[in-house]
Structures are given as structure tokens and as C-alpha cells.
Amino acid sequence: MREVKKALLSLVLFSTVHFAQWSTTPSEDTEYTNRGSVVSAIDDYAGGVFFIHGFTEYSIERSFAPIFAHINKYGYEITGGVVIETLHDYSTEVQIHPSSDNNLFVSFLGNFIYKYWNGLAVYAGKTAVIKIDTNGYPLWDEPIYAIVDSTNHQTYELIPDDSGGCFISTSLNYIEINASYGQKIIQHISSSGERLWGEQGIMIYEGFQANGLQFFPPKIHQRSDNNLFVYVVTNLSSSFEINLFSYDGEQLLNTEYTPDRRFFNTFLNSNDELLVLTYDNTGGFPANNLILGTCIVVNDTITFVDSTLLQPVDYGLYHTHSTIDKKNNIHLLWRIDDDNEGLLSYYKKITNVPNGLYDSLGIKLVSNSFTFLLENDTITFLLDNQSLYRIDSLAHPTWGDEGLLFTLDDCLGPYAQVVTDNNNGIVVLWNECISGVRGKLINKNGELGIVTDVDESYTNYLSGFVVSSNYPNPFNPSTTIMYDLPQEVRVNIKLYDLLGQEVATIVNMDQKPGTHKLEIDLRKLNSGLASGIYFYRMTAGKFVKTKKMLLLK
């Protein structure tokens, strides 16, 4: 117990030390690397950010080097410059996702050259995913393709399951002379990288379309009973379909609804109802009416009810971004094409209370936006004029009527990432033409940077000592721990039970700097250990880190 108390005290002391990496001067930003654009970022639930960036070399044959990085809430790089070697030379649509077992997924289209046309390489893509730990180290030997022998994937979506695996949906398209041939496929990948629904997954749709296939992959939503709602739209003028699958991939129900709709988005609310948001397509393109349908399962039948939310207007609606919050409100960002003013961005909240809309169009933003961040009762938009515009739950601006000016760089482009700091503030990451990847923190009051005290004696820990969570976890009887050492140091790793009693010494030796992979077999360390929670503590000089593991027998 004394050892665990010491470990916990070390963790508390470490977590309460304040660092000041973020700039508090508007003209200065935190620079992380000189390598390429930020392509994806998610928060780490502790105020920091995991992100992937990379540099694309353009020639006859293009290449992309994806790099993983992790910064903490103070702006320091905990892990930086880890190249994800297992991605292919020209990977596109690279995304980072959380996993239910506290690791991460990196999904991408693994492109390859399948022919040359007029001296240029023509690429075909295959949807793939690799699992990594929070330090960027691969947990699978190689990427797992969603489908083995199909190529020319256009788009995909990934959602984590509740067992450390993930669901992937893909859209494939083959252009013919007078039509396009398409496929819609869903796949379930286990935590260890196994295709649970076969090498080709489950075919949701396959066929020709005379007027073009929509490049939308099926939308997968896991309900509280682990059954899956799968929404698929196949054609610009055909009806959409809603399917219900079991967790094991068995199709339980299927139904087809309402032609002349364009896909907008689908949402699963807290009541396990599937909300389907579509355009009314009866008036041709661009569509004007916005329609929300509610889909539920009653007596082994999928029941669907429509309700019109937006009255006809003389504008075309272009979907930009939408999501649902914990209170089942739907938040929409769209553009309309005004003959006099051009493209304008509007935000709208559709509440779960009848007639709870702001107005027929919504709230006009001060400048165009392509994304927003929803957190608690605030919505933050990154605007085209390089400002941050925030509104509260009643649509009142909280960072000024014109927003918070946030001059980035001419190279901002579409690659800026806005991530929550889990304290009602945000972290913005972007790429500058010369300086590389830069970051800035804006706290909940709209202030740049944070002001903290600095204890220089701890800063070296954040620049080199890294300990990963063990994998697999839960495990029996073997698991692996990876860690980085910035210098030669005495390393001691011990295992404790839930009561704080030491049960094994795993490592006790001087080790060289670099990355170390430690494979643990509890049959050799202590064969009498029962199932349950254990803690491993690593001490390296003044650095101390304790993590939890779960043994299942």
C-alpha cells in the first residue's frame, strides 16, 4: 500500500505542475514541426491533442509521410515525430479516431498506381485501418483492409465499437461509358485486427445507376442493445434504405423509404431512435426543403415518420457540417447561394421541443465557415476570414459580434483543425508555408494562451520519457509495454495488486536511450496471480509513471 501511495503521490505532484508552452502574445504561436499539413486531430480527454500531419511530395508519383504527435494541455509535445511506417506511400483521407480500449485507430485510403495516363499516375484506393497506442506505436503488424480484393474505394467512415474494435463502411465506384457501377459495404474489425464479417464484409448495395452514384458510404450507428442501424443511399433519385443488423452481422430488418431525397445526415439519439435528415428533391437541384424523419423499431418492424422542418425558400441549401448533442438537439451548418450576396453560411439548432427553431433559415454567420466545434452549450466556428466566432445556447455571440480575430497564414487552407481542451476552450492546429505545424490555445474567455507557473525541473520529462499503456488489455497471460528513454538511466518496473502489494519485479537494470519493447508473461513472473486489476509502475531517475492493467483468466 505504501508503494502505491507513493506512486499516486508522484502522479498528483506531476499532474499539478504547471507549464507555460502556449504563447500569450497574439503574434506568436507554438511551433511543433516543419513537416507538412495537419490532416486530422482529436482531443485526448485531458486537455491535450493527438494529431497526424504529413508532407506530400508532388511529382509523377506522389508520396505521403504521415507523422503522429501528441501535445498536452500546456502545449508541450509528449510524443512527436513518430512516423506511421505501416501506411502506404500515397495514403489519402487519413483520419485518427479514439478506441474504446484507450488506444487509437488511424484509417486511410491506401492508394496505389494501377495505370499511367498521359505520363501521370492514376491511383486506386482501398480502405484500411491500423491500430496504434497513444504514443504512436503500431499495435498491429500491418494495416487491415476493410475489403480484400475490391479497389477504387471513394469514401469511407469508421466508428469504434465497445470492445476495442471498429466498424467501417465503404463506398466503391466504377465509371462505365453511360453509367457508374457501385457497391456499398460494411465491415467489422476486431480489437486484434481480425475481419469478423469475412474478407469482403457485408454487401449492402450493388448495382448500376444511370445518373451517377452518390459517394456516400453507409452510415452505421450502434444502439444500446448493440444492434446496428445502417442507413444507405445509392442514387440521386432513388429511395434510401434503413437496415437493422445484429452485432454479429446478421441482417434483422430492412426497409425502403421515400424516393426523391438527397442525403444530409443521420443521427442516433439517446432513445435509440435513428433521425434521418434529408433534402426534398422534388423541385430539382438545388433542393430547398429540409426534412427530418424519425426511425424506430416496433414489433420487429422499422417505423419511419417524416416531419418538415424548413419551409420552402428561394435558396439552394448546401450541407457543410451537422451533429447531435447529448440533449438530442441537432446542430446544422449550411450554405445558401444568394443571387446578390453569393454563398452565405447559416447555423441552425433543431431542438427536440416542437417549434423550437430560431427561424426559417437560422443564424447568418459574419463570414463563411466549413466546420464548427460543439462543446457543452457553446458552438465555435472557424471562419473564412480567419476569425473564431463563438455563440452560446441562445445564439448570443460570446467572443464579440465579429468574432475573435485569429490571423493564421495564407496556407491555412482546409487543413486547420479545431479541438476542444475539455475546459470550454479550444486548440487550433494549422500548417504555415514556411514554419510548419503551429498551434494556439484559446481559453473559454477568448484569451490567447494561458498564464502558468513553470517548474523547469520537470520539463525534461515531457520531452523524452514516455510509457505506453499495455497491449492487449485485458490480457491473459501475456502483454506488451513500450516506453521511450531520452538518456541512459536505471529503469525499474514493478507490478502491484489492487491493495498496493508488490507482486513482481519486471525490470531492474540500466538501459540505453531509445524505444524499448517489453513483453511480459505472467506465467513466468508469478503464476499464482488471480484475475483482476493490477498496476505497473515505472521509475527512471526522477521520472515515475503508474498505469493500470487488467488480467482475465
Buried (B, 14 or more C-beta within 10 A) or exposed (E): EEBBEBBBEBBEEBEEBEBBBBBEEEEEBBEBBEBBBBBBBBBBEEBBBBBBBBBBEEEEEBBBBBBBBBBBBBBBBBBBEBEBEBBBBBBBBBBBBBBEBBBBBBBBBBBEBEEEEEEEBEBBBBBBBBBBBBBBBBBBEEBBBBBEEBBBBBBBBBBBBEBBBBBBBBBBBBEEEEBBBBBBBBBBBBBEBEBBBEEBBBEBBEBEBEEBBBEBBBBBBBBEEEBBBBBBBBBBBBBBBBBBBEBEBEEEBBBBBBEBBBBBBBBBBEEBBBBBBBBBBEEEEBBBBBBBBBBEBEEEEBEBEBEEBBEEEEBBBBBBBBBBBEEBBBBBBBBBEEEEEEEBBBBBBBBBEEEEBBEEBBBEBBBBBBBBBBBEEBBBBBBBBBBBBBBEBEEEBBBBEEBBEBEBBEBBEEBBBBBBBBEBBBBBBBBBEEBBBBBBBBBBEBBBBBEBEEEEEBBBBBEBBBBBBBBBBBBEBEBBBBBBBBEEBEBBBBBBBEEBEEBBEBBEEEBEEEEBEBEBEBEEBEEEBEEEEBBBBBBBBEBBBBBEBBBEE
